[in-house]
Structure formats: C-alpha cells, structure tokens
Amino acid sequence: MNFTLLFIAIVQIALSLLLGIFIIYLASRIFQKFTKGIDDTEELKNNNIAVSVLNSSIVLSLIIVIRNSIDSAITVFSNTLRDPSAAFSDFIEMALVMLGQIILSSVIAFSAIYFGLQIFMKLTKDLDEMLEIKKNNISVSILMAVILISLALLLEPGIIALLDALIPFPSVSMIDIGS
C-alpha cells in the first residue's frame, strides 16, 4: 500500500468537503444580498421553486469554476509531499499558494458570474427576472439557471489557464524523464 498516495487522497477528500461546504455557504450568503427584493430563505420556506432553481444554479455555477482551483491546490500539495527534500517551510508556502489559488478563483468566479448575470438582466429590459422569480415563474428561473451554468462553463478554461500560470511546478528536464 502506498501511504503517501493514501494520505494525499484523504487530504483531498477532506479539503474538497470542507472547502465545498464553505464555498457553497458563502456563495448562498453573498448572492442573497444581490437578489434584490427576494428574501431567499422565506421564499424557500414558501416552496418557491423558481428561487430554488436560481439558488441551485448559482451554487452549481460557482462550483464548476472553483473546483479547478481545488484540483490545482491538491496538485501543488501532492508535488510538495512527494518531494523528499521538502522542508516544513515548503509546506507552509504551498498551503499559502493553495489558499491564494482558491481565494483568487473564488473572487473571479463570484465577480464574473454576478456581473455576467447583471449584464444579461440589463440587456433584457422588457423582463424583470428577479420579480418574475419572486412570483415563482419557473420558466424565467430555468432560463437564468442555464445562463449561469453557461457562464461558468465559459469561464472554466480561463480559470484553468490562470491557475496553471500560478502553480509552482518543479522544473523537469529530459534527463529526469529518461531516468
């Protein structure tokens, strides 16, 4: 049994779970502030399916974008863990890099999805999406959900490229590959 890989897997599961719960909670709190005129908690208690669809798509959109930062963070961590010459300070540095990557991708994801949604709602002047969602208009909510998820899928490659540029991969030569 490879205990290093087992440890990495356990850390990855724990980090993904903890970060996922934290990001989902934070996302729901932040976006509740931006859904003007809608008390999300009350609407959900009143079985407003449109609000539920909107909130669910916000969470899914953010996770689509942010999951790459968690994957990148685990890559950085596992590279450091596999390095026999790594010192404790290297682990601290990698933890800070991991945290920075997750925070950066979260801020970009929150901002881009929010602004994308705002721009779309400005372009559709003949439809007040938030009012319709508050009135439990499921068709408008589904449209908004598709727009949010589409934005996330379009953002995903850019976030991956950004994270790849920030990941401190060790240099590898042809001699290393051949040995």
N, C-alpha and C positions, 0 to 999 in steps of 0.2 A: 504494500500500500504506500502511495506517495503522500506523506503527511504534509508536505508543502502545498501540494495541489488541494488537499482536503481543507487545509487552513484557509487558503485563498477562496475556495468555494463557500466556506462558512462565512467568511468576512463579506464576500459578495452578496450572499443572501441577506445577511444582517443589514448591511449598508443599503441595499436596494429596498428592503422593507422599511427601515427607519426613514430614509430619505423620501421614499414614495409617500408614506403617510404624512410626513411633514410638508412636503410639496403640495400634496392634494389638499391638506387642511389650509395651508397658506393661500393656495390658489382660490379656494372657495371663499375665504375671508376677503381677499383683495377684490375679486370680481363682484362680490356682493356690494361693495362700495361703488362700483361702476355701473351696476344695473339700476339706473335711475328710476325711481318710482316703484320699484319692486322690492318688497320685503321677502327675500328668498325663503327664509325659514317659515314664515306664515303661509306663503303660497304653497310650499311643500306640504305643510300640515293640512292645507285645504285641498290636497290632491290635485294641484295644478300641474298637469303632465307637461305642458309647454315649458314651464320653468325647470322642471326636472330634466327635460331633454337638453335645454340650453346649458344648465349647470354641468350635466354629464359630459356634454361635448367640450366644454371649456376644460374640464379635468383631463379628458382623453387627449385633447389637442396639446396641452402642456406636457403631458407625459410622453407623447410621441416625440416631441422636441427634446425634452430633458433627459430621456433615457440614454441618449448617446453620451451625455456628459458622465453619467454613472458608469457606463461601459468604459469610457476613456479613463475615468478615475481608477477603476479596477485594474486596467492595463498598467497604469503608472505604478500602482501599489504592487501588483504581481511582479513587474520588472524589478522593482527595488527589493522585494522579498527574495527573488531568485539570485540576486547579486551577492555572492559570498563576502565581498569586501564592503558591503553596505554597513554604515555606522548608524547609531541611533539618530544622529542629526540628519541623515539621509531620509529616515522615516518621517521625521518631523517636517522636513522640506517637502516630501511627497504628499504628506497629509495637507499641507497648506496649498500645494498645487491642485490636489483633488478638490478641496473646498473652493478654491478660486474658480476652477472649471465649472463646478456645479452652480455656484452663485452667478457666474457670468452667463452661462446658458439659460439659467432661470430668468434673469433680468431681461435678456434678449427675447426669450420666449414670451414672457408676460407682456413686455412692451410691444413687440411686433404683432402679437395676436390681438391685443387690445386696440392698437392703432389701426390695424387692418379691419377690425370689426367696426371701429368708428368711421373709417373712410367709406366702407360699404354702406353704412347707415346714412351717411351724408349724401351719397350718390342716389339713394332711393328716397327722394324727398316725398314721394307720394305715399309712403308707407312708414308708419311709426312702429318699428319692430318691437320695441320694448313694451309699448302699450298693448300691442296685439298679443304678445307673450303673457303679459299680466292678465289679459282677458282669456287666457288658456287657448289661444289659437295655435294648435299643434302644427299646422302646415307651415306657419311662419317659423316656429321653433325648429322644425326639421330643416328648413332652408338655412337658418342661422347655424345649426349644427354642422351641416355639410360644408358651409363656408368656413367655419372654424377649423374643422378637420382638414379641409383642403389647404388652408393657410399653413397649418402645422406640417403637412406633407411637403409643401413647397419650401418651408423654412429648414426642414431637416437636413438637406445636403449642405446648406450654408453653415449650419451649426457644426456638422461633422468636419467640414473643411477648417473652420475656425479652431475647433478643438485639436485637430491633427497638427495645426500650426503651433499650438501651445504645449503639446505633450513633449516632455523631455525624453525622447527615445535615446538609448545609448547608440553610439556610432558603431556600425558594423562594417568590417572590411571583407573583401573576397577571401582573405586568409581565414577569417573567423567562420565564414560559411563553409569553407572546404574542410575545416577540421572537425 
